[in-house]
């Protein structure tokens, strides 16, 4: 059961905002973690528990999923459609920025 994955350019652009918060080496590691997590999710449909993958219930991403990579403050927002085995990655964000968007 392999999922089709859609990763728009905007998703990777959103990750670049993290460059202000992390060193170059940390940022490289974050991108590597994101890529690895996408492969795991696409191949199995689930992530190990340490990613804390869960459904969001607050704006602006109601009914989208979120999981954590790196230091538990790098959040990956994505949409999943299990019947169609489809994943669309939406944004890379941190808790502070997400809470501001939810206000």
N, CA and C atoms as an extended XYZ file, in Angstrom:
309
Properties=species:S:1:pos:R:3:atomname:S:1:resname:S:1:resid:I:1 pbc="F F F"
N         0.843       -1.178        0.000 N   UNK     1
C         0.000        0.000        0.000 CA  UNK     1
C         0.888        1.240        0.000 C   UNK     1
N         1.294        1.682       -1.134 N   UNK     2
C         2.146        2.863       -1.253 CA  UNK     2
C         1.293        4.076       -1.620 C   UNK     2
N         1.518        5.160       -0.917 N   UNK     3
C         0.774        6.401       -1.146 CA  UNK     3
C         1.414        7.215       -2.266 C   UNK     3
N         0.583        7.893       -3.017 N   UNK     4
C         1.052        8.903       -3.956 CA  UNK     4
C         1.339       10.155       -3.142 C   UNK     4
N         2.457       10.784       -3.412 N   UNK     5
C         2.885       11.951       -2.639 CA  UNK     5
C         2.958       13.178       -3.534 C   UNK     5
N         2.369       14.266       -3.056 N   UNK     6
C         2.437       15.553       -3.741 CA  UNK     6
C         3.169       16.515       -2.804 C   UNK     6
N         4.309       17.003       -3.261 N   UNK     7
C         5.089       17.958       -2.465 CA  UNK     7
C         5.267       19.225       -3.295 C   UNK     7
N         4.364       20.195       -3.128 N   UNK     8
C         4.485       21.442       -3.897 CA  UNK     8
C         5.738       22.225       -3.508 C   UNK     8
N         6.193       23.046       -4.393 N   UNK     9
C         7.369       23.885       -4.144 CA  UNK     9
C         7.162       24.772       -2.914 C   UNK     9
N         5.927       25.181       -2.660 N   UNK    10
C         5.630       26.026       -1.487 CA  UNK    10
C         6.002       25.321       -0.180 C   UNK    10
N         5.878       24.000       -0.170 N   UNK    11
C         6.228       23.236        1.027 CA  UNK    11
C         7.714       23.444        1.355 C   UNK    11
N         8.569       23.267        0.359 N   UNK    12
C        10.009       23.441        0.595 CA  UNK    12
C        10.357       24.891        0.878 C   UNK    12
N         9.638       25.839        0.254 N   UNK    13
C         9.873       27.258        0.550 CA  UNK    13
C         9.542       27.559        2.014 C   UNK    13
N         8.469       26.948        2.515 N   UNK    14
C         8.104       27.191        3.915 CA  UNK    14
C         9.195       26.682        4.858 C   UNK    14
N         9.872       25.616        4.476 N   UNK    15
C        10.957       25.082        5.315 CA  UNK    15
C        12.105       26.072        5.428 C   UNK    15
N        12.327       26.865        4.407 N   UNK    16
C        13.449       27.811        4.411 CA  UNK    16
C        13.334       28.858        5.513 C   UNK    16
N        12.119       29.106        6.014 N   UNK    17
C        11.956       30.058        7.123 CA  UNK    17
C        12.712       29.596        8.365 C   UNK    17
N        12.932       28.290        8.469 N   UNK    18
C        13.631       27.754        9.638 CA  UNK    18
C        15.114       28.115        9.654 C   UNK    18
N        15.645       28.568        8.538 N   UNK    19
C        17.058       28.941        8.477 CA  UNK    19
C        17.387       30.051        9.463 C   UNK    19
N        16.406       30.868        9.815 N   UNK    20
C        16.624       31.951       10.769 CA  UNK    20
C        16.771       31.425       12.191 C   UNK    20
N        16.215       30.255       12.449 N   UNK    21
C        16.133       29.714       13.803 CA  UNK    21
C        17.225       28.686       14.103 C   UNK    21
N        17.767       28.060       13.070 N   UNK    22
C        18.711       26.963       13.234 CA  UNK    22
C        20.016       27.252       12.491 C   UNK    22
N        21.081       26.582       12.913 N   UNK    23
C        22.354       26.705       12.208 CA  UNK    23
C        22.242       25.997       10.855 C   UNK    23
N        23.242       26.212       10.014 N   UNK    24
C        23.252       25.554        8.702 CA  UNK    24
C        23.226       24.032        8.848 C   UNK    24
N        24.058       23.503        9.728 N   UNK    25
C        24.122       22.050        9.922 CA  UNK    25
C        22.803       21.504       10.467 C   UNK    25
N        22.193       22.228       11.387 N   UNK    26
C        20.893       21.807       11.920 CA  UNK    26
C        19.833       21.823       10.818 C   UNK    26
N        19.854       22.863        9.995 N   UNK    27
C        18.880       22.961        8.911 CA  UNK    27
C        19.040       21.797        7.928 C   UNK    27
N        20.259       21.459        7.594 N   UNK    28
C        20.518       20.324        6.699 CA  UNK    28
C        19.955       19.044        7.314 C   UNK    28
N        20.153       18.867        8.603 N   UNK    29
C        19.634       17.686        9.293 CA  UNK    29
C        18.099       17.679        9.297 C   UNK    29
N        17.497       18.834        9.486 N   UNK    30
C        16.030       18.947        9.467 CA  UNK    30
C        15.480       18.515        8.114 C   UNK    30
N        16.077       19.017        7.034 N   UNK    31
C        15.613       18.660        5.689 CA  UNK    31
C        15.765       17.159        5.458 C   UNK    31
N        16.861       16.604        5.919 N   UNK    32
C        17.080       15.159        5.798 CA  UNK    32
C        16.008       14.386        6.575 C   UNK    32
N        15.701       14.844        7.797 N   UNK    33
C        14.656       14.205        8.610 CA  UNK    33
C        13.295       14.281        7.911 C   UNK    33
N        13.000       15.424        7.310 N   UNK    34
C        11.724       15.582        6.609 CA  UNK    34
C        11.648       14.605        5.444 C   UNK    34
N        12.689       14.561        4.641 N   UNK    35
C        12.697       13.651        3.479 CA  UNK    35
C        12.520       12.189        3.915 C   UNK    35
N        13.236       11.793        4.959 N   UNK    36
C        13.124       10.416        5.452 CA  UNK    36
C        11.716       10.117        5.959 C   UNK    36
N        11.120       11.069        6.669 N   UNK    37
C         9.775       10.855        7.206 CA  UNK    37
C         8.748       10.729        6.089 C   UNK    37
N         8.918       11.489        5.027 N   UNK    38
C         7.997       11.414        3.885 CA  UNK    38
C         8.087       10.038        3.240 C   UNK    38
N         9.285        9.518        3.090 N   UNK    39
C         9.463        8.175        2.505 CA  UNK    39
C         8.777        7.121        3.378 C   UNK    39
N         9.003        7.193        4.681 N   UNK    40
C         8.378        6.228        5.599 CA  UNK    40
C         6.857        6.301        5.489 C   UNK    40
N         6.322        7.507        5.527 N   UNK    41
C         4.871        7.696        5.472 CA  UNK    41
C         4.292        7.212        4.144 C   UNK    41
N         4.967        7.517        3.054 N   UNK    42
C         4.482        7.110        1.727 CA  UNK    42
C         4.491        5.598        1.566 C   UNK    42
N         5.494        4.947        2.134 N   UNK    43
C         5.622        3.500        1.961 CA  UNK    43
C         4.718        2.701        2.886 C   UNK    43
N         4.490        3.192        4.101 N   UNK    44
C         3.731        2.395        5.069 CA  UNK    44
C         2.383        2.996        5.459 C   UNK    44
N         2.211        4.290        5.215 N   UNK    45
C         0.972        4.957        5.614 CA  UNK    45
C         0.956        5.397        7.061 C   UNK    45
N         2.005        5.039        7.817 N   UNK    46
C         2.098        5.446        9.216 CA  UNK    46
C         3.538        5.822        9.548 C   UNK    46
N         3.659        6.533       10.640 N   UNK    47
C         4.976        6.909       11.154 CA  UNK    47
C         5.174        6.287       12.533 C   UNK    47
N         6.413        6.051       12.938 N   UNK    48
C         6.663        5.567       14.301 CA  UNK    48
C         6.107        6.570       15.329 C   UNK    48
N         5.776        6.097       16.531 N   UNK    49
C         5.150        6.950       17.557 CA  UNK    49
C         5.919        8.225       17.886 C   UNK    49
N         7.252        8.197       17.786 N   UNK    50
C         8.031        9.390       18.172 CA  UNK    50
C         7.744       10.609       17.297 C   UNK    50
N         7.110       10.410       16.154 N   UNK    51
C         6.744       11.536       15.293 CA  UNK    51
C         5.479       12.245       15.774 C   UNK    51
N         4.732       11.582       16.645 N   UNK    52
C         3.496       12.163       17.185 CA  UNK    52
C         2.556       12.646       16.067 C   UNK    52
N         2.341       11.819       15.083 N   UNK    53
C         1.442       12.144       13.960 CA  UNK    53
C         0.007       12.187       14.474 C   UNK    53
N        -0.678       13.295       14.225 N   UNK    54
C        -2.053       13.434       14.706 CA  UNK    54
C        -2.846       14.391       13.831 C   UNK    54
N        -4.149       14.299       13.958 N   UNK    55
C        -5.075       15.147       13.221 CA  UNK    55
C        -5.204       16.488       13.929 C   UNK    55
N        -5.175       17.559       13.163 N   UNK    56
C        -5.347       18.898       13.729 CA  UNK    56
C        -6.838       19.240       13.774 C   UNK    56
N        -7.223       19.929       14.816 N   UNK    57
C        -8.634       20.270       14.991 CA  UNK    57
C        -8.867       21.774       15.126 C   UNK    57
N        -7.785       22.552       14.935 N   UNK    58
C        -7.925       24.007       15.044 CA  UNK    58
C        -7.525       24.664       13.730 C   UNK    58
N        -8.061       25.842       13.495 N   UNK    59
C        -7.719       26.612       12.302 CA  UNK    59
C        -6.246       26.935       12.328 C   UNK    59
N        -5.646       27.144       11.215 N   UNK    60
C        -6.202       27.140        9.865 CA  UNK    60
C        -6.140       25.771        9.183 C   UNK    60
N        -5.742       24.733        9.915 N   UNK    61
C        -5.531       23.422        9.292 CA  UNK    61
C        -6.457       22.352        9.863 C   UNK    61
N        -7.715       22.658       10.015 N   UNK    62
C        -8.676       21.683       10.525 CA  UNK    62
C        -8.709       20.473        9.594 C   UNK    62
N        -8.604       19.294       10.185 N   UNK    63
C        -8.632       18.007        9.475 CA  UNK    63
C        -7.395       17.740        8.606 C   UNK    63
N        -6.340       18.470        8.842 N   UNK    64
C        -5.042       18.140        8.263 CA  UNK    64
C        -4.254       17.405        9.342 C   UNK    64
N        -3.227       16.701        8.942 N   UNK    65
C        -2.374       16.024        9.913 CA  UNK    65
C        -1.112       16.840       10.155 C   UNK    65
N        -0.517       16.567       11.310 N   UNK    66
C         0.731       17.203       11.692 CA  UNK    66
C         1.603       16.164       12.373 C   UNK    66
N         2.882       16.231       12.099 N   UNK    67
C         3.832       15.428       12.875 CA  UNK    67
C         5.087       16.234       13.123 C   UNK    67
N         5.902       15.741       14.053 N   UNK    68
C         7.066       16.476       14.535 CA  UNK    68
C         8.353       15.801       14.069 C   UNK    68
N         9.313       16.616       13.673 N   UNK    69
C        10.646       16.115       13.365 CA  UNK    69
C        11.670       16.971       14.107 C   UNK    69
N        12.865       16.532       14.107 N   UNK    70
C        14.030       17.196       14.677 CA  UNK    70
C        13.880       17.420       16.174 C   UNK    70
N        13.681       18.636       16.642 N   UNK    71
C        13.676       18.908       18.084 CA  UNK    71
C        12.268       19.006       18.657 C   UNK    71
N        11.303       18.398       18.008 N   UNK    72
C         9.902       18.393       18.409 CA  UNK    72
C         9.243       19.757       18.182 C   UNK    72
N         9.954       20.707       17.594 N   UNK    73
C         9.350       22.002       17.285 CA  UNK    73
C         9.304       22.251       15.788 C   UNK    73
N         9.738       21.315       14.992 N   UNK    74
C         9.600       21.417       13.540 CA  UNK    74
C         8.395       20.559       13.186 C   UNK    74
N         7.360       21.222       12.702 N   UNK    75
C         6.082       20.565       12.439 CA  UNK    75
C         5.868       20.427       10.940 C   UNK    75
N         5.393       19.277       10.538 N   UNK    76
C         5.077       19.016        9.140 CA  UNK    76
C         3.561       18.925        9.035 C   UNK    76
N         2.972       19.803        8.253 N   UNK    77
C         1.529       19.809        8.033 CA  UNK    77
C         1.261       19.144        6.691 C   UNK    77
N         0.349       18.190        6.703 N   UNK    78
C         0.026       17.517        5.452 CA  UNK    78
C        -1.433       17.079        5.435 C   UNK    78
N        -1.932       16.867        4.236 N   UNK    79
C        -3.287       16.376        4.028 CA  UNK    79
C        -3.193       14.931        3.573 C   UNK    79
N        -4.044       14.075        4.129 N   UNK    80
C        -4.036       12.678        3.709 CA  UNK    80
C        -5.438       12.246        3.301 C   UNK    80
N        -5.492       11.455        2.261 N   UNK    81
C        -6.742       10.865        1.783 CA  UNK    81
C        -6.483        9.366        1.678 C   UNK    81
N        -6.886        8.651        2.724 N   UNK    82
C        -6.530        7.236        2.823 CA  UNK    82
C        -7.204        6.364        1.765 C   UNK    82
N        -8.434        6.673        1.402 N   UNK    83
C        -9.117        5.854        0.387 CA  UNK    83
C        -8.408        5.923       -0.963 C   UNK    83
N        -7.836        7.081       -1.270 N   UNK    84
C        -7.119        7.254       -2.539 CA  UNK    84
C        -5.614        7.046       -2.388 C   UNK    84
N        -5.171        6.747       -1.165 N   UNK    85
C        -3.735        6.588       -0.882 CA  UNK    85
C        -2.938        7.793       -1.402 C   UNK    85
N        -3.339        8.960       -0.918 N   UNK    86
C        -2.780       10.220       -1.400 CA  UNK    86
C        -2.330       11.072       -0.216 C   UNK    86
N        -1.145       11.659       -0.313 N   UNK    87
C        -0.612       12.590        0.684 CA  UNK    87
C        -0.167       13.868       -0.021 C   UNK    87
N        -0.591       15.009        0.516 N   UNK    88
C        -0.120       16.301       -0.011 CA  UNK    88
C         0.503       17.068        1.139 C   UNK    88
N         1.758       17.394        0.986 N   UNK    89
C         2.485       18.103        2.031 CA  UNK    89
C         2.278       19.605        1.854 C   UNK    89
N         1.929       20.267        2.957 N   UNK    90
C         1.441       21.641        2.899 CA  UNK    90
C         2.445       22.657        3.423 C   UNK    90
N         3.003       22.395        4.612 N   UNK    91
C         3.845       23.422        5.222 CA  UNK    91
C         4.781       22.822        6.261 C   UNK    91
N         5.948       23.433        6.382 N   UNK    92
C         6.885       23.169        7.469 CA  UNK    92
C         6.829       24.408        8.349 C   UNK    92
N         6.610       24.212        9.634 N   UNK    93
C         6.334       25.348       10.515 CA  UNK    93
C         6.801       24.991       11.922 C   UNK    93
N         6.890       25.979       12.796 N   UNK    94
C         7.189       25.691       14.199 CA  UNK    94
C         5.954       26.028       15.038 C   UNK    94
N         5.975       25.645       16.310 N   UNK    95
C         4.800       25.853       17.166 CA  UNK    95
C         4.416       27.327       17.282 C   UNK    95
N         5.406       28.179       17.430 N   UNK    96
C         5.124       29.608       17.598 CA  UNK    96
C         4.387       30.167       16.377 C   UNK    96
N         4.871       29.866       15.201 N   UNK    97
C         4.244       30.379       13.974 CA  UNK    97
C         2.862       29.768       13.773 C   UNK    97
N         2.713       28.498       14.088 N   UNK    98
C         1.402       27.860       13.951 CA  UNK    98
C         0.394       28.475       14.892 C   UNK    98
N         0.792       28.754       16.139 N   UNK    99
C        -0.152       29.347       17.078 CA  UNK    99
C        -0.554       30.750       16.648 C   UNK    99
N         0.358       31.494       16.023 N   UNK   100
C         0.006       32.824       15.501 CA  UNK   100
C        -1.002       32.715       14.361 C   UNK   100
N        -0.858       31.698       13.522 N   UNK   101
C        -1.803       31.502       12.418 CA  UNK   101
C        -3.176       31.104       12.924 C   UNK   101
N        -3.218       30.472       14.088 N   UNK   102
C        -4.475       29.968       14.640 CA  UNK   102
C        -5.263       31.044       15.369 C   UNK   102
N        -4.650       32.189       15.599 N   UNK   103
C        -5.332       33.261       16.352 CA  UNK   103
C        -6.428       33.908       15.543 C   UNK   103
